[in-house]
Amino acid sequence: MKRLLGRPLAKREGEVWQYLVQGLTSGETATKMKIAEHTVNSMRKIVYRKLGVHNVAGAIHKWYDAA
């Protein structure tokens, strides 16, 4: 998984991040990952914190910066 701002994402956090930037909803992500939607929402918050962003647009921007 890519390192962002020196803080690596855990494998599952990285999966959530990839679905997030693809535009999937939390429910769609939960279905694909076979986990609860609440778990996806919790992971999204962790990803946002690690990336230093507050929303999906910021996460997408980090995605392109890291590429």
Steps between C-alpha positions, in 0.01 A plus 500: 500500500622846420643713777326832533654778704713232666194318639430167332145381462417153624399255227125531565524879537667506160214299353248747644706788357508342154122448498454852633690661214309282253180664624345202681267570790566361845227242441649389169846482655366296792339253260820458296714460812243280679501720811246721675431849364579638846847344475554667162399837644741452790781411261422805284548723804834333573609540137399868500698557820810324365478693174441828678176569308137557594305369202498284188635780281807528722551123489480502121754782485739295716443200271625694198787657694619154609478351150 
